[in-house]
Amino acid sequence: MNIQFCKVGSSSKESTRSYPGHVLESQIEVFQQKAAAHEGTPLQAFFESKVDKIKRILERRGA
């Protein structure tokens, strides 16, 4: 029997991807809107954490 690897739930570091700054900035806006739409739910914290991660990536790039 061969070993198989499942990619479900796996992720790569977002900082290793080479997205242009304007794409990341638009993602911040989208995630902020989603966080506002899910205010008071666990999804709000999830979307806010995504915003924080993207902001850190932009800060590391110097944008």
ChimeraX attribute file (.defattr): number of C-alpha atoms within 10 A of each C-alpha:
attribute: neighborCount
match mode: 1-to-1
recipient: residues
	/A:1	3
	/A:2	4
	/A:3	5
	/A:4	6
	/A:5	6
	/A:6	7
	/A:7	7
	/A:8	6
	/A:9	5
	/A:10	6
	/A:11	7
	/A:12	7
	/A:13	6
	/A:14	11
	/A:15	14
	/A:16	8
	/A:17	8
	/A:18	7
	/A:19	10
	/A:20	9
	/A:21	15
	/A:22	10
	/A:23	9
	/A:24	16
	/A:25	14
	/A:26	11
	/A:27	15
	/A:28	20
	/A:29	12
	/A:30	14
	/A:31	20
	/A:32	18
	/A:33	15
	/A:34	16
	/A:35	22
	/A:36	15
	/A:37	12
	/A:38	15
	/A:39	12
	/A:40	10
	/A:41	11
	/A:42	10
	/A:43	15
	/A:44	19
	/A:45	14
	/A:46	14
	/A:47	20
	/A:48	18
	/A:49	15
	/A:50	17
	/A:51	21
	/A:52	13
	/A:53	15
	/A:54	20
	/A:55	16
	/A:56	13
	/A:57	17
	/A:58	16
	/A:59	10
	/A:60	10
	/A:61	10
	/A:62	8
	/A:63	9
